[in-house]
Amino acid sequence: MSVSLQTCDKTFQKVQVFLEFVNFYRHFIKIYSQIVSSLTGLLKGSKNEKKTELFEWSKGSAKAFNYLKKVFMTVFILVYFDSELKN
């Protein structure tokens, strides 16, 4: 998934996939649970992994989404191991 190409897509599946992606790196993001709370709130009320009513994409959801995009585009979370580097 290319984070830089994602926009504020308001479908249940797109939000769910985005949250699954960022959840993998949750240990590296300070106050992760507080940041994503507005996004996870969008998934409440789903039935059989499908959202039946429209999202109410709030300013908080957009702010959290944009912050997480920024984190993944600017911070090196994973780097390749370099055996020549000394600790």
Secondary structure as the mmCIF struct_conf table of DSSP 4:
data_model
#
loop_
_struct_conf.conf_type_id
_struct_conf.id
_struct_conf.beg_label_comp_id
_struct_conf.beg_label_asym_id
_struct_conf.beg_label_seq_id
_struct_conf.end_label_comp_id
_struct_conf.end_label_asym_id
_struct_conf.end_label_seq_id
HELX_RH_3T_P HELX_RH_3T_P1 VAL A 3 LEU A 5
HELX_RH_AL_P HELX_RH_AL_P1 PHE A 12 ASN A 23
TURN_TY1_P TURN_TY1_P1 PHE A 24 TYR A 25
HELX_RH_3T_P HELX_RH_3T_P2 ARG A 26 PHE A 28
BEND BEND1 ILE A 29 ILE A 29
TURN_TY1_P TURN_TY1_P2 LYS A 30 ILE A 31
HELX_RH_AL_P HELX_RH_AL_P2 TYR A 32 GLY A 41
TURN_TY1_P TURN_TY1_P3 LEU A 42 GLY A 45
STRN STRN1 LYS A 47 LYS A 47
TURN_TY1_P TURN_TY1_P4 ASN A 48 GLU A 49
STRN STRN2 LYS A 50 LYS A 50
BEND BEND2 GLU A 53 GLU A 53
HELX_LH_PP_P HELX_LH_PP_P1 LEU A 54 PHE A 55
HELX_RH_AL_P HELX_RH_AL_P3 LYS A 59 THR A 74
BEND BEND3 VAL A 75 VAL A 75
TURN_TY1_P TURN_TY1_P5 SER A 83 GLU A 84
BEND BEND4 LEU A 85 LEU A 85
#
